[in-house]
Amino acid sequence: MLTQFLSLFNLSPLETDAIRLSLSVAFNAVLWCLPPAIFVAWILARKIFMVSP
């Protein structure tokens, strides 16, 4: 499906592979970083911060 979409732009196979690799790296980065980030945000949201007036 991605290859068919990218073929609309008349890219070379090397460029298509580079885009596929970039999207794969971006997807995996989000997949691995989002759950710990949500957990840390949840921990920080539960803590009561002392704010001086």
Beta strands, then each sheet from edge to edge (+ up, - down):
end
